[in-house]
Amino acid sequence: MGKITIAIDGYSSTGKSTIAKQLATALGYVYVDTGAMYRAVTHYAIDQGFTDHNVDAPALIAHLPKINLEFVPNPTTGRSDMYLNGKNVEKEIRTMKVSRQVSKVAAITEVREKLVQMQQQMGKDKGVVMDGRDIGTVVFPDAELKLFMTASAETRAARRYKELLGRGEQVTYEEVLKNVRERDRIDSTREVSPLRKAVDAIELDNSDMGLQEQYNRVHGYALRLIQKQK
């Protein structure tokens, strides 16, 4: 059987990464967390002092040639961690500090162009599961399987809130909900590669769906398409 490309798009905190990792493991495919890439660039911008209420886009654009991103396998977790200029930043990029700025950074044309090029190179040989905001519309418009994941803002905020508390962050549910809604607004209205469902994508609302039910359904979609490949 041949390999396919699986593109998973959707709103923040819909569990895209979770289902993508499960699929990649089950199929023996490469998993690429594009959100981690944008978060790493955002972490760099924050570290360099390029963010305040707004992002200093010209300064960040000038520094893009200095930004090197790499996924490195973690033997302890069995997954890959994001490395920024040779340093493991997996923990740092998952904070609310980064979440507050990442949609603004991701809206910068030059940032998207750089990362999209990297993502397309990573998936050129197929056998990849990639999740993000524009995978099925921009990065891999010809992907054999496209999924668009959604859930209510309240459900997503509750998931994110629980995750952040588990990491020891001091946040309130109201703050997280506000951030989720603001990210939705920015992601959906930006001029470059806005978040939208590809015409041929399968929409999956998992507001009331268990993880196992969700996985079984998506895995079934993938297997049927893989079996059709020569």
NUMARPA-708243 format. One record per residue: x, y, z of N, C-alpha, C in turn. Coordinates in steps of 0.1 Angstrom, whole numbers, padded with zeros to 4 digits, m for minus. Layout:
+-------+-------+-------+-------+-------+-------+-------+-------+-------+
|   n.x |   n.y |   n.z |  ca.x |  ca.y |  ca.z |   c.x |   c.y |   c.z |
+-------+-------+-------+-------+-------+-------+-------+-------+-------+
|     X |     Y |     Z |     X |     Y |     Z |     X |     Y |     Z |
...
+-------+-------+-------+-------+-------+-------+-------+-------+-------+
END
This chain:
+-------+-------+-------+-------+-------+-------+-------+-------+-------+
|   n.x |   n.y |   n.z |  ca.x |  ca.y |  ca.z |   c.x |   c.y |   c.z |
+-------+-------+-------+-------+-------+-------+-------+-------+-------+
|  0008 | m0012 |  0000 |  0000 |  0000 |  0000 |  0009 |  0013 |  0000 |
|  0004 |  0023 | m0007 |  0011 |  0035 | m0008 |  0009 |  0044 |  0005 |
|  0016 |  0055 |  0006 |  0014 |  0064 |  0017 |  0006 |  0076 |  0013 |
| m0001 |  0082 |  0022 | m0009 |  0094 |  0020 | m0004 |  0105 |  0029 |
| m0009 |  0117 |  0026 | m0007 |  0129 |  0034 | m0020 |  0132 |  0042 |
| m0018 |  0134 |  0055 | m0030 |  0137 |  0063 | m0029 |  0151 |  0069 |
| m0038 |  0159 |  0065 | m0038 |  0173 |  0069 | m0049 |  0176 |  0080 |
| m0045 |  0180 |  0091 | m0055 |  0183 |  0102 | m0055 |  0197 |  0106 |
| m0066 |  0204 |  0103 | m0067 |  0218 |  0106 | m0078 |  0220 |  0116 |
| m0079 |  0232 |  0122 | m0090 |  0235 |  0131 | m0086 |  0245 |  0141 |
| m0096 |  0248 |  0150 | m0094 |  0259 |  0160 | m0084 |  0254 |  0171 |
| m0080 |  0264 |  0179 | m0071 |  0260 |  0190 | m0078 |  0252 |  0200 |
| m0070 |  0243 |  0206 | m0075 |  0234 |  0217 | m0086 |  0225 |  0213 |
| m0086 |  0220 |  0201 | m0096 |  0210 |  0196 | m0090 |  0196 |  0197 |
| m0078 |  0195 |  0201 | m0071 |  0182 |  0202 | m0065 |  0177 |  0189 |
| m0061 |  0187 |  0180 | m0055 |  0183 |  0168 | m0042 |  0175 |  0170 |
| m0034 |  0180 |  0179 | m0021 |  0174 |  0181 | m0023 |  0160 |  0186 |
| m0032 |  0158 |  0195 | m0035 |  0145 |  0202 | m0038 |  0135 |  0191 |
| m0048 |  0138 |  0183 | m0053 |  0128 |  0173 | m0042 |  0126 |  0162 |
| m0034 |  0137 |  0159 | m0024 |  0136 |  0149 | m0013 |  0127 |  0154 |
| m0009 |  0128 |  0166 |  0001 |  0119 |  0172 | m0003 |  0105 |  0172 |
| m0016 |  0102 |  0176 | m0021 |  0089 |  0176 | m0021 |  0083 |  0162 |
| m0025 |  0090 |  0152 | m0026 |  0085 |  0138 | m0012 |  0082 |  0133 |
| m0002 |  0091 |  0136 |  0011 |  0089 |  0131 |  0018 |  0077 |  0137 |
|  0015 |  0075 |  0150 |  0020 |  0063 |  0157 |  0014 |  0050 |  0151 |
|  0001 |  0050 |  0149 | m0006 |  0038 |  0144 | m0002 |  0035 |  0130 |
|  0001 |  0045 |  0122 |  0004 |  0043 |  0108 |  0018 |  0042 |  0105 |
|  0027 |  0046 |  0115 |  0041 |  0046 |  0112 |  0045 |  0058 |  0104 |
|  0037 |  0069 |  0105 |  0040 |  0081 |  0097 |  0048 |  0091 |  0106 |
|  0053 |  0101 |  0099 |  0059 |  0112 |  0106 |  0049 |  0122 |  0110 |
|  0050 |  0127 |  0123 |  0041 |  0137 |  0128 |  0048 |  0150 |  0128 |
|  0041 |  0161 |  0123 |  0047 |  0174 |  0123 |  0037 |  0184 |  0130 |
|  0041 |  0189 |  0141 |  0032 |  0199 |  0149 |  0036 |  0213 |  0144 |
|  0029 |  0218 |  0134 |  0032 |  0231 |  0129 |  0029 |  0242 |  0139 |
|  0020 |  0240 |  0148 |  0017 |  0249 |  0159 |  0030 |  0252 |  0167 |
|  0037 |  0241 |  0170 |  0050 |  0242 |  0177 |  0060 |  0251 |  0170 |
|  0060 |  0251 |  0157 |  0069 |  0259 |  0149 |  0065 |  0274 |  0151 |
|  0052 |  0277 |  0150 |  0048 |  0291 |  0152 |  0051 |  0296 |  0166 |
|  0049 |  0286 |  0176 |  0051 |  0290 |  0190 |  0066 |  0292 |  0192 |
|  0074 |  0285 |  0185 |  0089 |  0286 |  0187 |  0093 |  0300 |  0182 |
|  0088 |  0304 |  0171 |  0091 |  0317 |  0165 |  0086 |  0328 |  0175 |
|  0074 |  0326 |  0180 |  0068 |  0335 |  0190 |  0077 |  0336 |  0202 |
|  0082 |  0325 |  0207 |  0091 |  0325 |  0219 |  0103 |  0333 |  0216 |
|  0108 |  0331 |  0204 |  0120 |  0339 |  0200 |  0117 |  0354 |  0200 |
|  0106 |  0358 |  0195 |  0102 |  0372 |  0194 |  0101 |  0378 |  0208 |
|  0095 |  0370 |  0217 |  0093 |  0375 |  0231 |  0107 |  0376 |  0238 |
|  0115 |  0366 |  0235 |  0129 |  0366 |  0241 |  0137 |  0378 |  0236 |
|  0135 |  0382 |  0224 |  0143 |  0393 |  0218 |  0136 |  0406 |  0221 |
|  0125 |  0406 |  0228 |  0118 |  0419 |  0231 |  0111 |  0425 |  0220 |
|  0106 |  0417 |  0210 |  0099 |  0421 |  0199 |  0084 |  0422 |  0201 |
|  0079 |  0418 |  0213 |  0065 |  0418 |  0216 |  0061 |  0427 |  0228 |
|  0050 |  0433 |  0227 |  0044 |  0441 |  0238 |  0030 |  0439 |  0237 |
|  0022 |  0450 |  0234 |  0008 |  0448 |  0231 |  0007 |  0443 |  0217 |
|  0016 |  0448 |  0209 |  0017 |  0444 |  0195 |  0031 |  0437 |  0192 |
|  0032 |  0431 |  0180 |  0045 |  0425 |  0176 |  0052 |  0434 |  0167 |
|  0065 |  0436 |  0170 |  0073 |  0444 |  0161 |  0077 |  0435 |  0149 |
|  0068 |  0435 |  0139 |  0070 |  0427 |  0127 |  0083 |  0429 |  0119 |
|  0086 |  0442 |  0117 |  0099 |  0444 |  0109 |  0111 |  0439 |  0116 |
|  0112 |  0440 |  0129 |  0123 |  0435 |  0137 |  0124 |  0419 |  0136 |
|  0112 |  0413 |  0138 |  0111 |  0398 |  0137 |  0115 |  0394 |  0123 |
|  0110 |  0400 |  0113 |  0113 |  0396 |  0099 |  0128 |  0397 |  0096 |
|  0134 |  0407 |  0101 |  0149 |  0409 |  0099 |  0156 |  0397 |  0106 |
|  0150 |  0391 |  0116 |  0157 |  0381 |  0124 |  0154 |  0367 |  0119 |
|  0145 |  0365 |  0109 |  0140 |  0352 |  0105 |  0152 |  0344 |  0100 |
|  0162 |  0349 |  0093 |  0173 |  0341 |  0089 |  0181 |  0335 |  0100 |
|  0180 |  0341 |  0112 |  0187 |  0336 |  0124 |  0179 |  0325 |  0131 |
|  0167 |  0322 |  0127 |  0159 |  0313 |  0134 |  0159 |  0299 |  0128 |
|  0164 |  0289 |  0135 |  0165 |  0276 |  0130 |  0156 |  0267 |  0139 |
|  0147 |  0260 |  0132 |  0138 |  0251 |  0139 |  0140 |  0236 |  0136 |
|  0139 |  0228 |  0146 |  0142 |  0214 |  0143 |  0134 |  0205 |  0153 |
|  0128 |  0195 |  0148 |  0121 |  0185 |  0157 |  0131 |  0174 |  0160 |
|  0134 |  0172 |  0173 |  0143 |  0162 |  0177 |  0136 |  0151 |  0185 |
|  0138 |  0138 |  0182 |  0131 |  0127 |  0190 |  0135 |  0128 |  0204 |
|  0126 |  0126 |  0213 |  0128 |  0125 |  0227 |  0127 |  0110 |  0232 |
|  0138 |  0104 |  0235 |  0138 |  0090 |  0239 |  0129 |  0086 |  0251 |
|  0127 |  0096 |  0259 |  0119 |  0094 |  0272 |  0104 |  0094 |  0269 |
|  0100 |  0103 |  0261 |  0085 |  0104 |  0258 |  0082 |  0096 |  0245 |
|  0092 |  0093 |  0237 |  0089 |  0087 |  0224 |  0083 |  0096 |  0214 |
|  0083 |  0109 |  0216 |  0079 |  0119 |  0207 |  0090 |  0129 |  0203 |
|  0087 |  0138 |  0195 |  0098 |  0148 |  0191 |  0095 |  0161 |  0198 |
|  0106 |  0167 |  0203 |  0105 |  0181 |  0209 |  0110 |  0191 |  0199 |
|  0105 |  0203 |  0201 |  0109 |  0215 |  0193 |  0122 |  0221 |  0198 |
|  0131 |  0222 |  0189 |  0144 |  0228 |  0192 |  0145 |  0242 |  0185 |
|  0148 |  0252 |  0192 |  0150 |  0265 |  0186 |  0165 |  0269 |  0187 |
|  0171 |  0270 |  0175 |  0186 |  0273 |  0175 |  0194 |  0264 |  0185 |
|  0190 |  0251 |  0184 |  0198 |  0241 |  0191 |  0194 |  0239 |  0206 |
|  0183 |  0246 |  0210 |  0179 |  0245 |  0224 |  0165 |  0239 |  0225 |
|  0163 |  0230 |  0234 |  0149 |  0224 |  0236 |  0140 |  0234 |  0242 |
|  0130 |  0239 |  0235 |  0121 |  0249 |  0240 |  0106 |  0243 |  0242 |
|  0105 |  0230 |  0242 |  0092 |  0224 |  0242 |  0083 |  0229 |  0254 |
|  0089 |  0230 |  0265 |  0082 |  0235 |  0277 |  0078 |  0250 |  0276 |
|  0088 |  0258 |  0272 |  0086 |  0272 |  0271 |  0075 |  0276 |  0261 |
|  0074 |  0269 |  0250 |  0064 |  0273 |  0240 |  0050 |  0270 |  0243 |
|  0047 |  0262 |  0254 |  0034 |  0258 |  0257 |  0027 |  0267 |  0268 |
|  0033 |  0278 |  0271 |  0028 |  0287 |  0282 |  0018 |  0297 |  0276 |
|  0010 |  0302 |  0286 |  0001 |  0313 |  0282 |  0008 |  0325 |  0277 |
|  0020 |  0328 |  0281 |  0028 |  0339 |  0276 |  0029 |  0338 |  0261 |
|  0032 |  0327 |  0256 |  0033 |  0324 |  0242 |  0020 |  0324 |  0235 |
|  0010 |  0318 |  0242 | m0004 |  0317 |  0236 | m0009 |  0331 |  0233 |
| m0006 |  0341 |  0242 | m0012 |  0354 |  0240 | m0007 |  0361 |  0227 |
|  0005 |  0357 |  0222 |  0011 |  0364 |  0211 |  0012 |  0356 |  0198 |
|  0010 |  0342 |  0199 |  0013 |  0334 |  0188 |  0004 |  0337 |  0175 |
| m0008 |  0340 |  0177 | m0017 |  0343 |  0166 | m0012 |  0356 |  0158 |
| m0007 |  0365 |  0166 | m0002 |  0378 |  0160 |  0010 |  0375 |  0152 |
|  0019 |  0367 |  0157 |  0031 |  0363 |  0150 |  0028 |  0355 |  0138 |
|  0018 |  0346 |  0139 |  0015 |  0337 |  0128 |  0008 |  0345 |  0116 |
|  0003 |  0357 |  0119 | m0003 |  0365 |  0109 |  0006 |  0372 |  0100 |
|  0019 |  0372 |  0104 |  0029 |  0379 |  0096 |  0033 |  0371 |  0083 |
|  0031 |  0377 |  0072 |  0033 |  0371 |  0059 |  0046 |  0363 |  0058 |
|  0057 |  0370 |  0061 |  0071 |  0365 |  0060 |  0073 |  0353 |  0069 |
|  0067 |  0353 |  0081 |  0068 |  0342 |  0090 |  0061 |  0330 |  0084 |
|  0049 |  0332 |  0079 |  0042 |  0321 |  0073 |  0049 |  0315 |  0061 |
|  0054 |  0324 |  0053 |  0061 |  0319 |  0041 |  0073 |  0310 |  0044 |
|  0081 |  0314 |  0054 |  0092 |  0307 |  0058 |  0088 |  0293 |  0064 |
|  0078 |  0293 |  0072 |  0074 |  0280 |  0079 |  0067 |  0271 |  0069 |
|  0058 |  0277 |  0060 |  0051 |  0268 |  0050 |  0061 |  0261 |  0041 |
|  0072 |  0268 |  0037 |  0082 |  0262 |  0029 |  0089 |  0250 |  0037 |
|  0092 |  0252 |  0049 |  0098 |  0242 |  0057 |  0088 |  0230 |  0059 |
|  0075 |  0233 |  0061 |  0065 |  0222 |  0062 |  0063 |  0214 |  0050 |
|  0063 |  0221 |  0038 |  0062 |  0214 |  0026 |  0074 |  0204 |  0023 |
|  0085 |  0209 |  0027 |  0097 |  0201 |  0025 |  0096 |  0188 |  0034 |
|  0091 |  0190 |  0046 |  0090 |  0179 |  0056 |  0081 |  0168 |  0051 |
|  0071 |  0172 |  0043 |  0060 |  0163 |  0039 |  0061 |  0159 |  0024 |
|  0072 |  0162 |  0017 |  0073 |  0160 |  0003 |  0072 |  0145 | m0001 |
|  0076 |  0136 |  0008 |  0075 |  0122 |  0004 |  0063 |  0115 |  0010 |
|  0053 |  0122 |  0014 |  0041 |  0117 |  0020 |  0044 |  0109 |  0032 |
|  0034 |  0101 |  0037 |  0036 |  0094 |  0050 |  0038 |  0104 |  0061 |
|  0030 |  0114 |  0061 |  0031 |  0125 |  0071 |  0017 |  0128 |  0077 |
|  0016 |  0131 |  0089 |  0004 |  0137 |  0096 |  0008 |  0150 |  0101 |
|  0002 |  0161 |  0096 |  0005 |  0174 |  0099 | m0007 |  0182 |  0104 |
| m0006 |  0189 |  0116 | m0017 |  0196 |  0120 | m0014 |  0211 |  0122 |
| m0024 |  0219 |  0120 | m0022 |  0234 |  0121 | m0035 |  0241 |  0117 |
| m0033 |  0253 |  0110 | m0044 |  0261 |  0107 | m0047 |  0262 |  0092 |
| m0036 |  0259 |  0084 | m0037 |  0261 |  0069 | m0031 |  0249 |  0062 |
| m0031 |  0237 |  0068 | m0024 |  0226 |  0062 | m0032 |  0221 |  0050 |
| m0045 |  0220 |  0051 | m0053 |  0215 |  0040 | m0056 |  0225 |  0029 |
| m0054 |  0238 |  0032 | m0057 |  0248 |  0023 | m0045 |  0254 |  0016 |
| m0034 |  0255 |  0023 | m0022 |  0261 |  0018 | m0010 |  0252 |  0017 |
| m0007 |  0245 |  0028 |  0006 |  0237 |  0028 |  0004 |  0225 |  0019 |
| m0007 |  0217 |  0021 | m0009 |  0205 |  0013 | m0024 |  0205 |  0008 |
| m0027 |  0214 | m0002 | m0040 |  0214 | m0007 | m0044 |  0201 | m0014 |
| m0035 |  0193 | m0018 | m0038 |  0180 | m0025 | m0037 |  0168 | m0015 |
| m0037 |  0171 | m0002 | m0036 |  0160 |  0007 | m0048 |  0150 |  0005 |
| m0045 |  0137 |  0006 | m0056 |  0127 |  0004 | m0067 |  0128 |  0015 |
| m0062 |  0130 |  0028 | m0072 |  0131 |  0039 | m0070 |  0145 |  0046 |
| m0082 |  0152 |  0046 | m0082 |  0165 |  0053 | m0093 |  0165 |  0063 |
| m0089 |  0169 |  0075 | m0098 |  0170 |  0086 | m0099 |  0184 |  0091 |
| m0111 |  0188 |  0095 | m0112 |  0201 |  0101 | m0119 |  0200 |  0115 |
| m0111 |  0202 |  0126 | m0116 |  0200 |  0139 | m0122 |  0212 |  0146 |
| m0133 |  0211 |  0152 | m0139 |  0222 |  0159 | m0146 |  0217 |  0172 |
| m0149 |  0227 |  0181 | m0156 |  0224 |  0193 | m0160 |  0238 |  0198 |
| m0169 |  0239 |  0208 | m0173 |  0252 |  0213 | m0162 |  0258 |  0220 |
| m0162 |  0272 |  0221 | m0151 |  0279 |  0227 | m0150 |  0275 |  0242 |
| m0162 |  0273 |  0248 | m0162 |  0270 |  0262 | m0155 |  0256 |  0265 |
| m0158 |  0247 |  0256 | m0152 |  0233 |  0258 | m0137 |  0234 |  0256 |
| m0133 |  0241 |  0246 | m0119 |  0242 |  0243 | m0111 |  0250 |  0254 |
| m0118 |  0260 |  0260 | m0111 |  0268 |  0271 | m0110 |  0259 |  0283 |
| m0120 |  0251 |  0286 | m0120 |  0242 |  0297 | m0108 |  0232 |  0296 |
| m0106 |  0226 |  0284 | m0095 |  0217 |  0282 | m0082 |  0224 |  0284 |
| m0080 |  0236 |  0278 | m0068 |  0243 |  0279 | m0065 |  0247 |  0293 |
| m0075 |  0251 |  0300 | m0074 |  0255 |  0314 | m0068 |  0244 |  0323 |
| m0074 |  0232 |  0321 | m0070 |  0220 |  0328 | m0055 |  0217 |  0325 |
| m0052 |  0218 |  0312 | m0038 |  0215 |  0308 | m0028 |  0225 |  0314 |
| m0031 |  0238 |  0314 | m0022 |  0248 |  0320 | m0021 |  0246 |  0335 |
| m0032 |  0243 |  0342 | m0031 |  0241 |  0356 | m0022 |  0229 |  0359 |
| m0023 |  0219 |  0351 | m0014 |  0207 |  0353 |  0000 |  0210 |  0351 |
|  0003 |  0221 |  0343 |  0017 |  0225 |  0342 |  0022 |  0235 |  0352 |
|  0013 |  0238 |  0361 |  0017 |  0247 |  0372 |  0015 |  0261 |  0369 |
|  0008 |  0265 |  0358 |  0006 |  0279 |  0355 | m0006 |  0285 |  0364 |
| m0004 |  0297 |  0367 | m0015 |  0304 |  0375 | m0023 |  0312 |  0366 |
| m0034 |  0306 |  0362 | m0044 |  0312 |  0352 | m0058 |  0310 |  0357 |
| m0067 |  0318 |  0352 | m0081 |  0316 |  0355 | m0088 |  0311 |  0342 |
| m0099 |  0305 |  0344 | m0107 |  0300 |  0333 | m0111 |  0311 |  0324 |
| m0115 |  0322 |  0330 | m0120 |  0334 |  0322 | m0109 |  0339 |  0313 |
| m0097 |  0339 |  0318 | m0085 |  0344 |  0310 | m0083 |  0335 |  0299 |
| m0084 |  0322 |  0301 | m0081 |  0312 |  0290 | m0092 |  0313 |  0280 |
| m0105 |  0315 |  0284 | m0116 |  0316 |  0275 | m0114 |  0328 |  0266 |
| m0110 |  0339 |  0272 | m0108 |  0352 |  0264 | m0097 |  0350 |  0254 |
| m0087 |  0343 |  0258 | m0076 |  0340 |  0249 | m0080 |  0331 |  0237 |
| m0088 |  0321 |  0240 | m0093 |  0312 |  0230 | m0101 |  0320 |  0219 |
| m0110 |  0328 |  0224 | m0119 |  0336 |  0215 | m0111 |  0346 |  0207 |
| m0101 |  0352 |  0213 | m0092 |  0362 |  0206 | m0084 |  0355 |  0195 |
| m0079 |  0343 |  0198 | m0071 |  0335 |  0189 | m0080 |  0331 |  0177 |
| m0092 |  0327 |  0180 | m0102 |  0324 |  0169 | m0104 |  0336 |  0160 |
| m0105 |  0347 |  0166 | m0108 |  0360 |  0158 | m0096 |  0363 |  0149 |
| m0084 |  0363 |  0155 | m0072 |  0366 |  0147 | m0070 |  0356 |  0136 |
| m0070 |  0343 |  0140 | m0068 |  0332 |  0130 | m0077 |  0332 |  0119 |
| m0090 |  0336 |  0121 | m0100 |  0335 |  0111 | m0101 |  0347 |  0102 |
| m0095 |  0358 |  0107 | m0097 |  0371 |  0099 | m0083 |  0376 |  0094 |
| m0072 |  0370 |  0096 | m0059 |  0375 |  0091 | m0060 |  0374 |  0076 |
| m0052 |  0383 |  0070 | m0052 |  0384 |  0055 | m0045 |  0372 |  0049 |
| m0034 |  0367 |  0055 | m0026 |  0356 |  0049 | m0030 |  0343 |  0055 |
| m0034 |  0334 |  0047 | m0038 |  0320 |  0051 | m0047 |  0319 |  0063 |
| m0059 |  0326 |  0062 | m0068 |  0325 |  0073 | m0073 |  0311 |  0076 |
| m0076 |  0309 |  0089 | m0082 |  0296 |  0092 | m0095 |  0294 |  0086 |
| m0096 |  0284 |  0077 | m0109 |  0280 |  0071 | m0109 |  0266 |  0067 |
| m0121 |  0260 |  0066 | m0123 |  0246 |  0063 | m0121 |  0244 |  0048 |
| m0112 |  0235 |  0044 | m0111 |  0232 |  0030 | m0124 |  0226 |  0025 |
| m0127 |  0229 |  0012 | m0139 |  0224 |  0006 | m0141 |  0209 |  0008 |
| m0130 |  0201 |  0006 | m0131 |  0187 |  0007 | m0126 |  0181 |  0020 |
| m0126 |  0189 |  0031 | m0122 |  0184 |  0044 | m0134 |  0179 |  0051 |
| m0132 |  0169 |  0060 | m0142 |  0163 |  0068 | m0142 |  0170 |  0081 |
| m0154 |  0176 |  0084 | m0155 |  0184 |  0097 | m0158 |  0175 |  0109 |
| m0151 |  0177 |  0120 | m0153 |  0168 |  0131 | m0155 |  0177 |  0144 |
| m0167 |  0178 |  0148 | m0170 |  0186 |  0161 | m0169 |  0176 |  0172 |
| m0158 |  0178 |  0181 | m0156 |  0168 |  0192 | m0160 |  0174 |  0205 |
| m0169 |  0184 |  0205 | m0174 |  0190 |  0218 | m0179 |  0179 |  0228 |
| m0186 |  0169 |  0222 | m0191 |  0158 |  0231 | m0187 |  0145 |  0227 |
| m0175 |  0144 |  0221 | m0169 |  0132 |  0216 | m0158 |  0127 |  0225 |
| m0158 |  0114 |  0228 | m0147 |  0109 |  0236 | m0134 |  0107 |  0227 |
| m0123 |  0106 |  0234 | m0110 |  0105 |  0226 | m0110 |  0092 |  0218 |
| m0115 |  0081 |  0224 | m0114 |  0068 |  0216 | m0124 |  0068 |  0204 |
| m0136 |  0074 |  0206 | m0145 |  0074 |  0195 | m0139 |  0083 |  0184 |
| m0133 |  0094 |  0188 | m0127 |  0103 |  0178 | m0116 |  0096 |  0170 |
| m0107 |  0089 |  0178 | m0096 |  0082 |  0171 | m0101 |  0071 |  0162 |
| m0111 |  0063 |  0166 | m0116 |  0052 |  0158 | m0122 |  0057 |  0145 |
| m0129 |  0068 |  0146 | m0135 |  0074 |  0134 | m0124 |  0079 |  0124 |
| m0114 |  0086 |  0129 | m0104 |  0092 |  0120 | m0095 |  0081 |  0115 |
| m0091 |  0072 |  0123 | m0083 |  0061 |  0119 | m0090 |  0053 |  0108 |
| m0103 |  0051 |  0109 | m0110 |  0045 |  0098 | m0110 |  0052 |  0085 |
| m0111 |  0065 |  0086 | m0110 |  0074 |  0074 | m0096 |  0071 |  0067 |
| m0086 |  0072 |  0075 | m0072 |  0070 |  0070 | m0070 |  0057 |  0063 |
| m0074 |  0046 |  0070 | m0072 |  0032 |  0065 | m0079 |  0030 |  0052 |
| m0091 |  0035 |  0050 | m0098 |  0034 |  0038 | m0091 |  0041 |  0026 |
| m0085 |  0052 |  0029 | m0078 |  0059 |  0018 | m0065 |  0053 |  0015 |
| m0058 |  0048 |  0025 | m0045 |  0041 |  0023 | m0047 |  0029 |  0015 |
| m0057 |  0021 |  0017 | m0060 |  0009 |  0010 | m0062 |  0011 | m0005 |
| m0066 |  0024 | m0008 | m0069 |  0027 | m0022 | m0056 |  0030 | m0030 |
| m0045 |  0033 | m0022 | m0033 |  0036 | m0029 | m0026 |  0024 | m0034 |
| m0019 |  0026 | m0046 | m0012 |  0015 | m0052 |  0002 |  0014 | m0046 |
+-------+-------+-------+-------+-------+-------+-------+-------+-------+
END
